[in-house]
Amino acid sequence: MDNLKLGAFASELLKIRKSHIRISPIKNETHNFINDLLQLLFPHFTEHIYYSPVEIGSKLHLLRRNLKNILLALNIEEAKADGVATSFINKIPDVNKKLWLDAEAIFKGDPAAQSIDEVIFAYPGFLAIATYRLAHELFVLQVPILPRIMTEYAHQNTGVDIHPGAEIGKSFCIDHGTGIVIGETTLIGNNVKIYQGVTLGALSVDKKLAKKNRHPTIEDNVVIYSQAVILGGDTIIGHDSVIGGNTWITQSVPPNSVVYHTSEIKVRQNGNHKEPIDFVI
C-alpha cells in the first residue's frame, strides 16, 4: 500500500473511531463484569471469601460503579447510566433466587448430576442460563449492545445461544446444552427442559419482521429432546407435552401431546446383501 492510499485509509479509520467513541474496551470490561458478578453470587466460581454483609455490600456498590462505567462507554448519558445501574443491582436478589431454582431443576433432571454444587461448578447449561438471566434484566431496561455481548460471551464458552430478549420462566433445565439456539421473541414457561441441539427459531429472517413475534411459545412442563426444531411466532407447544428428538415443528401442538419422528432402520449380516449398496461421497 503506497503512502497516499495509506494516508486515506488512516483518515477513514480515524473518522470511524471518532463516531464510535469508547472510553474502555467494552468486551473485556463486560466479560470481567459477568465473571465478578457470578463470583459474588456463587462461591463455586471464586476463592474469594467474604466475612461480613458489609463486604458483600461494598462489592455490590463496586459492581454498580463498574456497570455504570460500561454504560457510559456505550455513550449513554450519565443520569440514565446511573439509574440503569441502580435498577440492575436492585434486581440481583430476584435473579439469584431464580438461578438457584434453575440449578435445582438441572440437578433433578439429570441422573448423572451428583449435587447442585456440581451443576453450578461444571455444567455449561447453568452458566448459559445464569448469563442469560443477568443479560435479560439489562435488555428489559433497554440497554443497547451490552446484553448481547453478555449472552454471546456465554455462547462462546458453552455452545448455548440464548438471545437476551427471550422470556424464560422458573426452573429452566438445559441438559448437555451444545448447539441450543433460543431466539429473541421466544416465550418459555416454568419447568421446561431442553436437550442439546434444540432450535427455537423463526420461520423467516426478513428484517422487516424484526419487531414481530417470530419465535415459538413453549408452555409449562414441556420436555424437548435433542435436535428438535420448533419454528414460528404462531407456534405454541402446549403444556405438559413431550417433543421427541429430530422433530421439525412449524404448527402448534395441543397440551399433553407426545410428538415424535420415526425412521426405518434395517440390520442385516455383513455380506448377505440381496441388493447392492452404493456409498457416494
FIMARVEX-449717 format. One line per 5 residues: for each residue x, y, z of C-alpha. Coordinates in nm, 2 decimals. Example, Ala and Ser with C-alpha at 12.3 -4.5 7.8 and 13.67 -1.06 7.14 Angstrom:
residues 2
1.23,-0.45,0.78  1.37,-0.11,0.71
//
This chain:
residues 281
0.00,0.00,0.00  0.15,0.33,-0.10  0.17,0.63,0.13  -0.12,0.81,-0.04  -0.36,0.51,0.00
-0.23,0.45,0.35  -0.30,0.81,0.45  -0.65,0.80,0.31  -0.72,0.47,0.49  -0.58,0.61,0.81
-0.81,0.91,0.78  -1.11,0.69,0.72  -1.03,0.48,1.03  -1.00,0.79,1.24  -1.34,0.91,1.12
-1.50,0.58,1.21  -1.33,0.58,1.55  -1.45,0.93,1.63  -1.81,0.83,1.55  -1.78,0.53,1.78
-1.62,0.67,2.09  -1.54,0.41,2.36  -1.40,0.50,2.70  -1.28,0.15,2.77  -1.26,-0.19,2.59
-1.62,-0.28,2.61  -1.59,-0.66,2.55  -1.32,-0.71,2.81  -1.49,-0.49,3.07  -1.82,-0.68,3.01
-1.66,-1.02,3.05  -1.50,-0.91,3.37  -1.83,-0.77,3.50  -2.01,-1.10,3.43  -1.74,-1.30,3.60
-1.72,-1.07,3.90  -2.10,-1.09,3.95  -2.11,-1.46,3.92  -1.82,-1.50,4.16  -2.02,-1.29,4.41
-2.34,-1.48,4.37  -2.18,-1.83,4.37  -1.87,-1.91,4.58  -1.82,-2.20,4.33  -1.67,-1.96,4.09
-1.41,-1.80,4.31  -1.17,-1.85,4.60  -1.25,-1.51,4.74  -1.40,-1.52,5.09  -1.64,-1.26,5.23
-1.65,-1.23,5.61  -1.94,-0.99,5.66  -2.25,-0.84,5.49  -2.07,-0.51,5.48  -1.80,-0.66,5.25
-2.07,-0.80,5.02  -2.25,-0.47,5.01  -1.93,-0.30,4.92  -1.88,-0.54,4.63  -2.23,-0.47,4.50
-2.15,-0.10,4.51  -1.83,-0.17,4.32  -2.02,-0.37,4.06  -2.28,-0.09,4.03  -2.00,0.16,3.96
-1.83,-0.08,3.70  -2.16,-0.13,3.52  -2.22,0.25,3.51  -1.87,0.30,3.35  -1.96,0.04,3.09
-2.28,0.22,3.01  -2.10,0.55,2.98  -1.86,0.38,2.74  -2.17,0.30,2.53  -2.24,0.67,2.51
-2.54,0.65,2.75  -2.58,0.98,2.93  -2.47,0.99,3.29  -2.81,1.03,3.45  -2.96,0.74,3.26
-2.65,0.52,3.32  -2.67,0.59,3.69  -3.04,0.49,3.70  -2.99,0.18,3.50  -2.70,0.06,3.71
-2.90,0.11,4.03  -3.21,-0.07,3.89  -3.00,-0.36,3.77  -2.83,-0.41,4.11  -3.17,-0.39,4.28
-3.29,-0.68,4.06  -2.99,-0.91,4.16  -3.17,-1.07,4.46  -3.46,-1.19,4.25  -3.23,-1.31,3.97
-3.02,-1.50,4.23  -3.34,-1.68,4.36  -3.43,-1.79,4.00  -3.08,-1.92,3.94  -3.09,-2.15,4.24
-3.42,-2.28,4.11  -3.25,-2.34,3.77  -2.96,-2.52,3.94  -3.20,-2.74,4.13  -3.40,-2.82,3.81
-3.09,-2.93,3.63  -2.98,-3.14,3.93  -3.32,-3.31,3.95  -3.34,-3.36,3.57  -3.01,-3.52,3.52
-2.94,-3.86,3.68  -2.57,-3.81,3.62  -2.56,-3.50,3.85  -2.43,-3.58,4.19  -2.53,-3.25,4.36
-2.64,-2.89,4.29  -2.29,-2.78,4.36  -2.17,-3.00,4.07  -2.43,-2.83,3.85  -2.30,-2.49,3.94
-1.94,-2.58,3.92  -1.93,-2.77,3.60  -2.25,-2.76,3.38  -2.23,-2.53,3.08  -2.61,-2.52,3.07
-2.62,-2.35,3.41  -2.36,-2.10,3.31  -2.55,-2.01,2.99  -2.88,-1.97,3.19  -2.71,-1.75,3.46
-2.55,-1.52,3.20  -2.88,-1.50,3.01  -3.08,-1.41,3.32  -2.84,-1.12,3.40  -2.84,-1.00,3.04
-3.22,-1.02,3.02  -3.26,-0.77,3.30  -3.04,-0.52,3.11  -3.24,-0.60,2.79  -3.56,-0.51,2.98
-3.40,-0.19,3.09  -3.35,-0.11,2.72  -2.97,-0.11,2.74  -2.82,-0.14,2.38  -2.55,-0.38,2.28
-2.44,-0.49,2.63  -2.70,-0.77,2.68  -2.60,-0.92,2.35  -2.22,-0.90,2.44  -2.30,-1.09,2.76
-2.50,-1.37,2.60  -2.25,-1.41,2.32  -1.98,-1.45,2.58  -2.18,-1.74,2.72  -2.24,-1.87,2.37
-1.86,-1.87,2.31  -1.79,-2.06,2.63  -2.08,-2.30,2.64  -2.22,-2.35,2.29  -2.56,-2.24,2.41
-2.71,-1.94,2.22  -2.98,-1.76,2.42  -3.09,-1.42,2.30  -3.13,-1.18,2.59  -3.47,-1.08,2.47
-3.62,-1.43,2.52  -3.85,-1.47,2.82  -3.78,-1.78,3.03  -3.98,-1.89,3.33  -3.87,-2.05,3.66
-3.68,-2.38,3.70  -3.54,-2.39,3.35  -3.33,-2.70,3.27  -3.07,-2.73,2.99  -2.91,-3.08,2.97
-2.58,-3.10,2.78  -2.65,-2.78,2.60  -2.43,-2.78,2.30  -2.59,-2.63,1.99  -2.91,-2.50,2.16
-3.05,-2.18,2.00  -3.33,-1.98,2.16  -3.44,-1.68,1.96  -3.52,-1.32,2.07  -3.90,-1.34,2.10
-3.92,-1.69,2.24  -4.15,-1.74,2.54  -4.07,-2.03,2.77  -4.28,-2.12,3.07  -4.19,-2.28,3.40
-4.03,-2.62,3.45  -3.92,-2.66,3.09  -3.64,-2.90,3.00  -3.43,-2.87,2.68  -3.17,-3.11,2.54
-2.87,-3.04,2.31  -2.92,-2.92,1.96  -3.27,-2.78,2.01  -3.36,-2.48,1.80  -3.64,-2.24,1.89
-3.63,-2.02,1.59  -3.81,-1.81,1.33  -3.97,-1.92,1.00  -3.84,-1.60,0.83  -3.53,-1.39,0.86
-3.69,-1.09,0.68  -3.55,-0.78,0.85  -3.89,-0.61,0.83  -4.02,-0.87,1.08  -3.76,-0.77,1.34
-4.01,-0.62,1.58  -4.27,-0.91,1.54  -4.32,-1.22,1.75  -4.11,-1.45,1.53  -4.03,-1.74,1.77
-4.23,-2.01,1.94  -4.40,-2.02,2.27  -4.32,-2.32,2.50  -4.57,-2.36,2.78  -4.51,-2.51,3.13
-4.37,-2.85,3.20  -4.26,-2.93,2.84  -3.96,-3.15,2.76  -3.79,-3.10,2.42  -3.54,-3.37,2.32
-3.22,-3.34,2.12  -3.21,-3.19,1.77  -3.58,-3.09,1.77  -3.65,-2.78,1.56  -3.95,-2.56,1.65
-4.01,-2.26,1.44  -4.25,-1.96,1.41  -4.42,-1.70,1.62  -4.76,-1.86,1.59  -4.63,-2.20,1.71
-4.73,-2.29,2.06  -4.62,-2.61,2.23  -4.89,-2.68,2.48  -4.82,-2.75,2.85  -4.71,-3.09,2.97
-4.61,-3.20,2.62  -4.30,-3.41,2.51  -4.13,-3.32,2.19  -3.92,-3.61,2.06  -3.57,-3.58,1.91
-3.52,-3.48,1.54  -3.87,-3.35,1.50  -3.94,-3.04,1.28  -4.24,-2.84,1.41  -4.40,-2.53,1.25
-4.75,-2.56,1.39  -4.90,-2.56,1.73  -4.92,-2.87,1.95  -5.20,-2.91,2.20  -5.13,-2.97,2.57
-5.04,-3.31,2.69  -4.91,-3.42,2.35  -4.63,-3.65,2.25  -4.46,-3.56,1.92  -4.20,-3.79,1.77
-4.02,-3.87,1.45  -3.99,-4.23,1.32  -3.74,-4.36,1.07  -3.67,-4.71,0.94  -3.35,-4.88,1.04
-3.25,-5.22,0.88  -3.00,-5.45,1.04  -2.85,-5.75,0.84  -2.55,-5.97,0.83  -2.25,-5.82,0.65
-2.20,-5.98,0.32  -2.56,-6.11,0.29  -2.69,-5.84,0.06  -2.97,-5.90,-0.19  -2.92,-5.56,-0.35
-2.61,-5.35,-0.40  -2.52,-5.07,-0.15  -2.36,-4.77,-0.31  -2.19,-4.52,-0.09  -2.13,-4.19,-0.28
-1.92,-3.93,-0.11
//
